[in-house]
């Protein structure tokens, strides 16, 4: 049982009045619920899967993670789905990154995109508890699910669209299904696809992907303790 599925005790919970800031100057600090969906098939070798995890951890370092800004979830999918981190988990960003780095390599024959999107629709976003935030599923795909499993794919992507969940497919390597990627992309204008030649390209495309996600999310409201400053700033811009 992964640590996130046990009861949350005093050791795993922390007070967000003194949150850990992002580790880099370039970071996203919007209102966003972001779900990382990791392909657990054998189309990625164990070493390639490690590179995929490093990419996800690296993305997290550039996000302002907290229950008030960016909440993250991490799910590995194969013939089923296994959540390692849930959106509501109150853990330090450093702890979330540690858990992500320890996601186990499944190396399964199949990684069902339809199953993980169904899981995202009903388990992760079954109840929308944060309507003010954008909702994005980053679907990291390195394989092609069999046609018999893929027949409900569009239904789940459409269901996510109704709940205002954007699905961003990232195709990795030669075995990713371009047909499925383009099918997902066609369902909504925001469902932009990124197609990479392999895991080695993840690092160089990371900032581009972060920028795209961040632009889809609303700004966090300004702190309420300094309203006069905000009014003066807006006023001077209008006068100028």
C-alpha positions as CSV (number, residue, x, y, z in Angstrom):
1,X,0.0,0.0,0.0
2,X,1.5,3.3,-1.0
3,X,1.9,5.9,1.8
4,X,-0.9,8.1,0.4
5,X,-3.5,5.5,0.9
6,X,-3.0,5.1,4.6
7,X,-4.6,7.4,7.1
8,X,-3.1,10.9,7.2
9,X,-1.4,11.3,10.6
10,X,0.3,14.3,12.1
11,X,3.5,13.3,10.4
12,X,2.1,13.7,6.9
13,X,-0.1,16.8,7.4
14,X,1.4,20.2,7.5
15,X,0.2,23.8,8.1
16,X,0.0,25.8,4.9
17,X,0.5,29.2,6.7
18,X,4.2,28.6,6.2
19,X,4.2,26.8,2.8
20,X,7.2,25.6,0.9
21,X,7.7,28.0,-2.1
22,X,8.5,26.7,-5.6
23,X,12.1,25.9,-6.1
24,X,12.6,28.1,-9.2
25,X,12.1,31.7,-10.3
26,X,10.2,30.4,-13.3
27,X,7.1,28.9,-11.8
28,X,3.3,28.7,-12.1
29,X,1.2,30.0,-9.2
30,X,-2.4,30.0,-10.6
31,X,-5.6,28.2,-9.4
32,X,-5.2,24.8,-10.9
33,X,-6.0,21.1,-10.1
34,X,-3.5,19.2,-12.1
35,X,-3.5,15.4,-12.5
36,X,-0.4,13.6,-13.9
37,X,-1.4,10.3,-15.6
38,X,1.7,8.0,-16.1
39,X,1.8,5.2,-18.7
40,X,2.8,2.1,-16.8
41,X,3.2,-0.2,-19.8
42,X,6.3,-2.1,-20.9
43,X,6.6,0.2,-24.0
44,X,8.7,2.3,-21.6
45,X,11.7,0.4,-20.2
46,X,12.3,0.7,-16.4
47,X,15.0,3.3,-17.1
48,X,12.7,5.3,-19.4
49,X,10.0,5.2,-16.7
50,X,12.6,6.7,-14.3
51,X,13.1,9.6,-16.8
52,X,9.4,10.1,-16.9
53,X,9.2,10.3,-13.1
54,X,12.1,12.8,-13.1
55,X,10.1,14.9,-15.6
56,X,7.0,14.9,-13.4
57,X,9.1,15.8,-10.3
58,X,10.8,18.5,-12.3
59,X,7.4,20.0,-13.3
60,X,6.3,19.9,-9.6
61,X,9.4,22.0,-8.7
62,X,8.1,24.8,-11.0
63,X,4.6,24.7,-9.5
64,X,3.3,26.6,-6.4
65,X,1.8,23.6,-4.8
66,X,-0.7,24.1,-2.0
67,X,-4.4,23.5,-1.4
68,X,-5.0,27.2,-2.2
69,X,-3.0,27.4,-5.5
70,X,-2.0,24.3,-7.5
71,X,-3.2,20.9,-6.2
72,X,-1.6,17.8,-7.8
73,X,-2.6,14.2,-8.2
74,X,-0.4,11.4,-9.6
75,X,-1.9,8.2,-11.1
76,X,0.0,5.3,-12.8
77,X,-2.2,3.5,-15.3
78,X,-1.9,0.0,-16.8
79,X,-4.9,-2.3,-17.1
80,X,-6.2,-0.5,-14.1
81,X,-5.3,2.8,-12.3
82,X,-3.3,3.3,-9.2
83,X,-3.4,6.7,-7.4
84,X,-0.2,7.6,-5.5
85,X,-1.2,11.1,-4.7
86,X,-4.7,12.6,-4.5
87,X,-5.7,16.2,-5.0
88,X,-6.8,16.6,-1.4
89,X,-3.6,15.2,0.2
90,X,-2.2,17.8,2.5
91,X,1.5,17.1,2.3
92,X,4.6,19.2,1.8
93,X,5.6,19.7,-1.9
94,X,8.9,18.0,-1.0
95,X,7.0,15.0,0.3
96,X,4.8,14.9,-2.9
97,X,7.9,14.9,-5.0
98,X,9.4,12.1,-3.0
99,X,6.3,10.0,-3.4
100,X,6.3,10.6,-7.1
101,X,9.9,9.6,-7.5
102,X,9.0,6.3,-5.8
103,X,6.1,5.3,-8.1
104,X,6.7,1.7,-9.0
105,X,7.4,0.5,-12.5
106,X,4.5,-1.7,-13.6
107,X,5.8,-2.7,-17.0
108,X,2.4,-4.2,-17.9
109,X,1.4,-5.4,-21.3
110,X,-1.4,-2.8,-21.6
111,X,-1.8,0.7,-20.4
112,X,-5.5,1.6,-20.9
113,X,-6.0,5.3,-21.7
114,X,-9.8,4.8,-21.5
115,X,-9.6,3.2,-18.0
116,X,-7.5,6.0,-16.6
117,X,-9.7,8.7,-18.2
118,X,-12.7,7.0,-16.7
119,X,-10.9,6.9,-13.3
120,X,-10.1,10.6,-13.7
121,X,-13.7,11.4,-14.5
122,X,-15.4,9.5,-11.8
123,X,-12.8,9.2,-9.0
124,X,-10.7,12.3,-9.2
125,X,-13.3,14.8,-10.6
126,X,-16.4,12.9,-9.5
127,X,-17.2,15.8,-7.2
128,X,-16.0,19.2,-8.1
129,X,-14.9,20.8,-4.7
130,X,-13.0,23.7,-6.2
131,X,-15.1,25.3,-9.0
132,X,-12.9,28.4,-9.2
133,X,-9.8,26.4,-10.3
134,X,-9.0,25.1,-13.8
135,X,-8.9,21.3,-14.1
136,X,-6.2,19.6,-16.3
137,X,-5.3,16.0,-16.8
138,X,-1.8,15.6,-18.3
139,X,-1.9,12.3,-20.1
140,X,1.6,10.9,-20.5
141,X,1.2,8.2,-23.2
142,X,3.8,5.8,-24.5
143,X,1.7,3.0,-25.8
144,X,-1.5,2.1,-27.7
145,X,-4.4,0.4,-25.9
146,X,-6.2,-2.4,-27.8
147,X,-9.2,-1.3,-29.9
148,X,-11.6,-3.3,-27.7
149,X,-10.6,-1.1,-24.7
150,X,-10.5,2.1,-26.7
151,X,-14.1,2.1,-27.8
152,X,-15.3,4.3,-24.9
153,X,-12.4,6.7,-25.1
154,X,-14.4,9.6,-26.7
155,X,-17.2,9.1,-24.2
156,X,-14.8,9.7,-21.3
157,X,-13.1,12.6,-22.9
158,X,-16.5,14.2,-23.6
159,X,-17.5,13.5,-20.0
160,X,-14.4,15.3,-18.8
161,X,-15.1,18.2,-21.1
162,X,-18.6,18.6,-19.5
163,X,-16.9,18.9,-16.2
164,X,-14.5,21.4,-17.7
165,X,-11.5,19.1,-17.4
166,X,-8.9,19.7,-20.1
167,X,-7.1,16.6,-21.3
168,X,-3.6,17.3,-22.6
169,X,-2.1,14.2,-24.3
170,X,1.7,13.9,-24.4
171,X,2.8,11.2,-26.8
172,X,6.2,9.8,-26.0
173,X,8.2,7.6,-28.3
174,X,7.3,5.4,-31.3
175,X,4.6,3.3,-29.7
176,X,2.3,6.1,-28.6
177,X,-1.0,6.0,-30.6
178,X,-1.1,9.2,-32.8
179,X,-4.7,8.2,-33.7
180,X,-5.8,8.2,-30.0
181,X,-3.8,11.4,-29.4
182,X,-5.5,13.3,-32.2
183,X,-8.9,11.8,-31.2
184,X,-8.5,13.4,-27.8
185,X,-7.2,16.6,-29.2
186,X,-10.3,16.9,-31.5
187,X,-12.8,16.8,-28.6
188,X,-12.0,20.3,-27.3
189,X,-9.9,23.3,-28.5
190,X,-7.8,23.4,-25.3
191,X,-6.9,19.7,-25.6
192,X,-3.5,20.5,-27.2
193,X,-1.3,17.5,-27.9
194,X,2.5,17.4,-27.5
195,X,4.2,14.6,-29.5
196,X,7.7,13.7,-28.4
197,X,10.2,11.3,-30.1
198,X,11.1,9.8,-26.7
199,X,11.6,10.4,-23.0
200,X,14.8,12.3,-23.7
201,X,12.8,15.1,-25.2
202,X,10.6,15.6,-22.0
203,X,13.2,17.8,-20.3
204,X,13.5,20.2,-23.2
205,X,9.8,20.5,-23.7
206,X,9.0,20.9,-20.0
207,X,8.8,24.7,-19.8
208,X,6.7,24.9,-22.9
209,X,4.2,22.4,-21.3
210,X,4.2,24.3,-18.0
211,X,3.5,27.6,-19.9
212,X,0.6,26.1,-21.7
213,X,-1.0,24.7,-18.6
214,X,-0.4,27.9,-16.6
215,X,-2.0,30.0,-19.3
216,X,-5.2,27.9,-19.0
217,X,-5.6,28.6,-15.3
218,X,-7.0,31.8,-13.6
219,X,-4.8,34.1,-11.5
220,X,-5.1,33.6,-7.7
221,X,-7.0,36.5,-6.1
222,X,-4.7,39.2,-4.7
223,X,-4.2,39.3,-1.0
224,X,-7.0,41.1,0.7
225,X,-4.9,43.0,3.2
226,X,-3.7,45.6,0.7
227,X,-6.7,46.8,-1.3
228,X,-5.7,50.5,-1.6
229,X,-2.5,49.6,-3.4
230,X,-4.3,47.5,-5.9
231,X,-6.9,50.2,-6.6
232,X,-4.2,52.9,-7.1
233,X,-2.4,50.6,-9.5
234,X,-5.5,49.9,-11.6
235,X,-6.4,53.6,-11.5
236,X,-3.1,54.8,-12.8
237,X,-3.2,52.3,-15.6
238,X,-6.6,53.5,-16.6
239,X,-5.5,57.2,-16.5
240,X,-2.3,56.4,-18.5
